[in-house]
Amino acid sequence: MGERGIEISAGHIDALLSSGKESFHKEKDELLRVGLEVSRSITVDDSGARHRGRNGYVTQIGNELFAWFASTESKSRINFLEYLHAGAMTYQITEAALAYMNEQGLAEGMRQQLRLSAPV
């Protein structure tokens, strides 16, 4: 029995705090997309800390108009690029990129595959 005579499990509290939040997550994702679209410049930062024996990271993207944060267990370039693409991962394989790959010794077959699979 709790201090106020209310019995509630830790699992139920967790469910109350974490379920039914899809509309908030959608709004947060839209904030990042629009913020990146209308901003001439942004600042970014990421920071890490250990919690319960595991590494965790928070990434901040924003400027004077908006601030967006995400927590993750990964601090990788791919993870960061996914944030900057705001959920719509895009890339370009340019002739300069292919020339660089050739200079670095990437096999012709792989370069051809990249050329064909790159979105326009």
The 8 nearest C-alpha neighbors of each residue, nearest first, counted from 0:
[[1, 6, 4, 5, 2, 3, 7, 8],
 [2, 0, 4, 5, 3, 6, 7, 8],
 [1, 3, 4, 0, 5, 6, 7, 8],
 [4, 2, 1, 5, 0, 6, 7, 8],
 [3, 5, 1, 2, 0, 6, 7, 8],
 [6, 4, 1, 3, 0, 7, 2, 8],
 [5, 7, 0, 1, 4, 8, 3, 2],
 [8, 6, 5, 11, 9, 12, 1, 10],
 [7, 9, 11, 10, 12, 6, 13, 14],
 [8, 10, 12, 11, 13, 7, 14, 15],
 [11, 9, 13, 8, 12, 14, 7, 15],
 [10, 12, 14, 8, 13, 9, 15, 7],
 [11, 13, 15, 9, 14, 10, 16, 8],
 [14, 12, 10, 16, 11, 15, 17, 9],
 [13, 15, 11, 17, 12, 16, 18, 10],
 [16, 14, 12, 13, 17, 18, 11, 19],
 [15, 17, 13, 14, 18, 12, 20, 19],
 [16, 18, 14, 15, 13, 20, 19, 12],
 [19, 17, 14, 20, 15, 16, 21, 13],
 [18, 20, 21, 17, 22, 15, 16, 23],
 [19, 21, 23, 18, 22, 24, 17, 16],
 [20, 22, 24, 23, 19, 25, 18, 26],
 [23, 21, 25, 24, 20, 26, 19, 27],
 [24, 22, 26, 20, 25, 21, 27, 28],
 [23, 25, 27, 21, 26, 22, 28, 20],
 [26, 24, 22, 28, 23, 27, 21, 29],
 [25, 27, 29, 23, 24, 28, 30, 22],
 [28, 26, 24, 30, 25, 29, 23, 31],
 [29, 27, 25, 31, 30, 26, 24, 32],
 [28, 30, 26, 32, 31, 27, 33, 25],
 [31, 29, 27, 33, 28, 32, 34, 26],
 [30, 32, 34, 28, 29, 33, 35, 67],
 [31, 33, 29, 85, 35, 34, 30, 36],
 [34, 32, 36, 30, 35, 31, 29, 37],
 [35, 33, 31, 36, 37, 32, 30, 38],
 [36, 34, 32, 38, 33, 37, 31, 41],
 [35, 37, 33, 34, 38, 32, 39, 31],
 [38, 36, 34, 35, 33, 39, 32, 40],
 [39, 37, 40, 35, 36, 34, 41, 62],
 [38, 40, 37, 41, 35, 36, 62, 34],
 [41, 39, 38, 42, 62, 35, 61, 37],
 [42, 40, 62, 61, 43, 60, 38, 39],
 [41, 43, 61, 60, 62, 44, 40, 59],
 [44, 42, 60, 59, 61, 41, 45, 58],
 [45, 43, 59, 58, 60, 46, 42, 57],
 [46, 44, 58, 57, 59, 56, 47, 43],
 [45, 47, 57, 56, 58, 44, 48, 55],
 [48, 46, 56, 55, 57, 45, 54, 49],
 [47, 49, 55, 54, 56, 50, 46, 53],
 [50, 48, 54, 53, 55, 52, 51, 47],
 [49, 51, 53, 52, 54, 48, 55, 47],
 [52, 50, 53, 49, 54, 55, 48, 72],
 [51, 53, 50, 49, 54, 55, 48, 72],
 [54, 52, 49, 50, 51, 55, 72, 48],
 [53, 55, 49, 48, 72, 50, 52, 47],
 [56, 54, 72, 48, 47, 49, 71, 53],
 [57, 55, 47, 71, 46, 70, 72, 48],
 [56, 58, 70, 45, 46, 69, 71, 47],
 [57, 59, 45, 69, 68, 44, 70, 56],
 [60, 58, 68, 44, 43, 67, 45, 61],
 [61, 59, 43, 67, 42, 66, 68, 58],
 [62, 60, 66, 65, 41, 42, 67, 43],
 [61, 63, 41, 64, 65, 42, 66, 40],
 [62, 64, 65, 61, 66, 41, 42, 38],
 [65, 63, 62, 61, 66, 34, 38, 37],
 [66, 64, 61, 62, 63, 34, 67, 30],
 [65, 67, 61, 60, 62, 68, 59, 64],
 [68, 66, 60, 59, 61, 31, 65, 69],
 [69, 67, 59, 58, 60, 57, 66, 70],
 [70, 68, 58, 57, 71, 59, 67, 56],
 [71, 69, 57, 56, 58, 68, 55, 72],
 [70, 72, 56, 73, 55, 57, 69, 74],
 [71, 73, 55, 56, 54, 74, 70, 53],
 [74, 72, 71, 75, 56, 78, 55, 54],
 [75, 73, 56, 78, 72, 76, 79, 71],
 [74, 76, 78, 77, 73, 79, 80, 72],
 [75, 77, 79, 78, 80, 74, 81, 73],
 [78, 76, 80, 75, 79, 81, 74, 82],
 [77, 79, 75, 81, 76, 80, 82, 74],
 [78, 80, 76, 82, 77, 81, 75, 83],
 [81, 79, 83, 77, 82, 78, 76, 84],
 [80, 82, 84, 78, 79, 83, 77, 88],
 [83, 81, 85, 79, 80, 84, 78, 86],
 [84, 82, 80, 85, 81, 79, 35, 86],
 [83, 85, 81, 82, 88, 87, 86, 80],
 [86, 84, 82, 32, 83, 87, 31, 81],
 [85, 87, 84, 88, 81, 82, 28, 32],
 [88, 86, 84, 85, 89, 81, 83, 82],
 [89, 87, 84, 86, 81, 90, 85, 80],
 [90, 88, 87, 84, 91, 118, 117, 119],
 [89, 91, 92, 118, 88, 117, 119, 84],
 [92, 90, 93, 117, 118, 89, 119, 96],
 [91, 93, 96, 117, 114, 94, 90, 97],
 [94, 92, 96, 95, 91, 97, 114, 98],
 [93, 95, 97, 96, 98, 92, 99, 114],
 [94, 96, 98, 93, 97, 99, 92, 100],
 [97, 95, 93, 99, 94, 98, 92, 100],
 [96, 98, 100, 94, 99, 95, 101, 93],
 [99, 97, 101, 95, 100, 96, 94, 102],
 [100, 98, 102, 96, 101, 97, 95, 103],
 [99, 101, 97, 103, 105, 98, 102, 96],
 [100, 102, 98, 104, 99, 103, 105, 97],
 [103, 101, 99, 104, 100, 98, 105, 97],
 [104, 102, 100, 101, 105, 99, 98, 106],
 [103, 105, 101, 102, 106, 100, 107, 99],
 [106, 104, 100, 101, 103, 107, 109, 110],
 [105, 107, 109, 108, 104, 110, 101, 100],
 [108, 106, 110, 109, 111, 105, 101, 112],
 [109, 107, 111, 106, 110, 112, 105, 113],
 [108, 110, 112, 106, 111, 107, 113, 105],
 [109, 111, 107, 113, 112, 108, 114, 106],
 [112, 110, 114, 108, 109, 113, 107, 115],
 [111, 113, 109, 115, 110, 114, 116, 108],
 [114, 112, 110, 116, 111, 115, 117, 109],
 [113, 115, 111, 112, 117, 116, 110, 92],
 [116, 114, 112, 113, 117, 111, 118, 110],
 [117, 115, 113, 114, 112, 118, 111, 92],
 [116, 118, 114, 115, 113, 92, 91, 119],
 [119, 117, 116, 91, 90, 89, 92, 115],
 [118, 117, 91, 90, 89, 92, 116, 115]]
